[in-house]
């Protein structure tokens, strides 16, 4: 059975030092609880910070901690006080947390914080490398470790890596504010599978990847650095049975009775959150204040139980928030309260599990209205705890859970009047309707609990890993390269068909920049000097470009996908049946779309028109391309033309003209023992399809193709061509012809 390495900022075990003794206890938090189902299955290793600063323990104590944690299948990453201050309290919670939750005004873009974040991610990578074994799968969690996937990928190329983000991924306009946005995306894209709570977060992530890194995106699949990365939705569940069954426990029933005795016959509204500005507690209290103003008859009939779990008390913004909440509570209680009834009961502390479930079970309404939340498990826990007892969930539309729990009363947390009315609606809702809504949500939570969440992710991760393995199998391996070289060495005549852009020359942001450099010029010169080779450049470039850079060579040239042909020591010629009078009619259409798409370029060739959109905004370009394609298809239907889509380009040309036709004619003309074709684009698929069965076809880059093999980059193509250029020495030729 393969081992799962779980990696998170905190271990599920916290180490403390009290009166000189090391003590170990289970860590609180949704992540530790959520991953228990995987962790407790065995054959796992959990790597994370044990909660104690390394300055507080001696070398001997560190060894003791490592040994003790190893017994629990854990490995510690020891961090300094400065690491925690700058990496965790700093970059993670003063930069990423506010920015990803749409509070850019709180984001601190401090370079020291960033440097510490980088340093700590490297520390985690080092500990993983010390512990990893062949066949292990790594599952990394949350925003503190977003650089880690790429760091591991650099060290072990064939490792299977999953990453799950437990907070929202913001829109491009928010994410682009981050000075280190490119590095964060590159870090995440080291994974094979990236999981999010909602499709909205995936959409934002894909958009940022496309705009910032120029990634190719197809549905939820990303192509980056010749790797395929999957992104998918996995809405995190809870341990439903634990909450549902706990309501019958004697300790919980006892606390529930105590809560009811202390609050009398009032309707109980529960608000429970970690103290954080993203949770919308201030707006919640203001909505409750408005409710009591609009419906004075509710005085002494409702009670809001506000539980604030302390969080980041050392951070200024959190201290200010605590003061603001305290002042609001004082104002509401002073404004409406009477002897024997306080509108708000406030608890500022962490509460044990039995008290939590008792509150869920006792309260009539749960008011869960974060301003922004990745998922929010409180909403699910409340619903799960209503064991045959009615209750109403009021849920913010800004919480990830709202995508699953449409039977709740969904509200905008910034609309105080809407929240107040939702509370009033909940108070008036019949028990039958409450139970009906709860039952639907409970059935959903039962089906997709935390165990299903974890198993679904790991199953999808395995599929992503297998896909990577399959792609690697299709890559031109060393043995296949040697086989090719051996065949070329034995071949009497070899035909080399080479695409230009993206195959022997890197694709640039503008076609005019992609000119032959000294390296490829030298390689082509050596190839054409070998008598055994016929070398043809088969390109979509126009005749003038090809003549300028290759006209004085002995290369066979094919321009505009086969419109123009030039054999060595001959002039350019074209096929007889093509015409270009249609360009006058279609050129104004393409010019219009180019003008309406900033960054797009219209290229006019002798017998074709090309609309390049590599530098255009990806979202706008996708809209314009769709509109343009539809418009062109209508225009060309009776003109014997075709609309061809390549890499960031749409080209209109004569139907029946393609690289495959040129290749077949070239092959027919020569007595070739071996044909090698290399290309990178959709336009090269006609070329690959036209080749004889024994040909070697190679695609540059990954993706669906008719080619038999693939190489990662232009530079790998050049290395292969270098090897081929030195195969046929004069001695070999004499031996083979003698």
Secondary structure by P-SEA (a helix, b strand, c coil): cbbbbbbcccccbbbbbcccbbbbbbbbcaaaaaaccccccccbbbbcccccccccccaaaaaaaaaaaaaacccccccccccccccccccccccaaaaaacccccccccaaaaaaaaaaaaaaaaaaaaccccbbbbbbbcccccaaaaaaaaacccbbbbbbbccccccccccccccaaaaaaaaaacccbbbcccaaaaaaaaaaaaaaccccccccbbbcccbbbbbbbbccccaaaaaaaccccaaaaaaaaaaaaaacccbbbbbbcccccccaaaaaaaaaaaaaaacccccccbbbbbbbcccccccaaaaaaaaaaaaaaaaaaaaccccccccbbbbcccccaaaaaaaaaaccccccccccccccaaaaaaaaaccccccccccccccccccccccccccccccaaaaaaaaaaaaaccaaaaaaaaaaaaaaaaaccaaaaaaaaaaaaaaaaaaaaaaaaacccaaaaaaaaaaaaaccbbbbbbbccccccccccccccccccaaaaaaaaaaaacccccccccccccaaaaaaccccccbbbbcccccbbbccccccccccccccccccccaaaaaaaaaacccbbbbbcccbbbbbcccccaaaaaaaaaaaaaaaaaaaccccbbbbbcccbbbbccccccaaaaaaaaaaaccccbbbbbbccccaaaaaaaccccbbbbbccccccccccccccaaaaaaaaaaaaacccaaaaaaaac
